[in-house]
Amino acid sequence: MIEMILAFIPLLLQGFLIDLWIALAATVIGLAIGLPIAWVRHRMAWTRRPLRVVIRLMQAAPVYVVMFFLLNMLPDDVEVWNWTIVIGGITVMILAQCAYMIPYVAEAGFDMLCHLREGEIGKALLFLPNLLRGFNVVIMSSGFGAAIGVAEAVGVTVREAEMLETMGERVALFLTAIALFVTFFSAANLLVQQLARLSR
């Protein structure tokens, strides 16, 4: 059983790297689109109400619904400037997670800009732990990718468990995956708490 767990850990870590890649890409896109939305909302008072409605609508869409919608709506590949971009499961997951991160960043960014205007630097710096919280949520919800064949951590764990013969081996495998997830998310939560303390 120890050999099985030792063989599984590198596979789980590879899957977890895919989770991190999805979360990082969604966060970067969320920042690139969400911060300009926050700035426009902050600078142009007449945009606040319509943009708030758009943000609320985006927040109301569950990631897994957006994921299946994109999976069935997007073509298999797209040609951009003579480059063919293949639209696979990871791309779909990144775009689905953007539906969460863009409004999240837009809201947190708007709050940050309001605090900066008031000279409340400490409160404005809460944007950083809030961004890490959003990143954390995206990593956790990237497990939905298993439903469309993305080889992220949850998908890898389920696939490996299906190949095991006994219930004891499956339980050991799931407990190993849970222990690694708890370790990562505990470390991430400690980092968020430290950033929140520093910004006070």
HUGIUR-V141969 format. One record per backbone hydrogen bond with DSSP energy under -1.0 kcal/mol. NH is the residue of the N-H (numbers start at 0). CO is the residue of the C=O. Records with the same first field share a line. If there is no record, write none. Layout:
# HUGIUR-V141969
NH=CO ; CO
This chain:
# HUGIUR-V141969
4=0
5=1
6=2
7=3
8=4
11=7
12=8
13=9
14=10
15=11
16=12
17=13
18=14
19=15
20=16
21=17
22=18
23=19
24=20
25=21
26=22
27=23
28=24
29=25
30=26
31=27
32=28
33=29
34=30
36=32
37=33
38=34
39=35
40=36
41=37
42=38
43=39
46=43
47=44
50=46
51=47
52=48
53=49
54=50
55=51
56=52
57=53
58=54
59=55
65=61
66=62
67=63
68=64
69=65
70=66
71=67
72=68
73=69
77=84
79=82
82=79
84=77
86=75
91=87
92=88
93=89
94=90
95=91
96=92
97=93
98=94
99=96
100=96
101=97
103=99
104=100
105=101
106=102
107=103
108=104
109=105
110=106
111=107
112=108
113=109
114=110
115=111
116=112
117=113
118=115
119=114
120=118
123=119
124=120
125=122
126=123
127=124
129=125
130=126
131=127
132=128
133=129
134=130
135=131
136=132
137=133
138=134
139=135
140=136
141=137
142=139
143=140
144=141
145=142
146=143
147=144
148=145
149=144
151=149
155=151
156=152
157=153
158=154
159=155
160=156
161=157
163=160
169=165
170=166
171=167
172=168
173=169
174=170
175=171
176=172
177=173
178=174
179=175
180=176
181=177
182=178
183=179
184=180
185=181
186=182
187=183
188=184
189=185
190=186
191=187
192=188
193=189
194=190
195=191
196=192
197=193
198=194
199=196
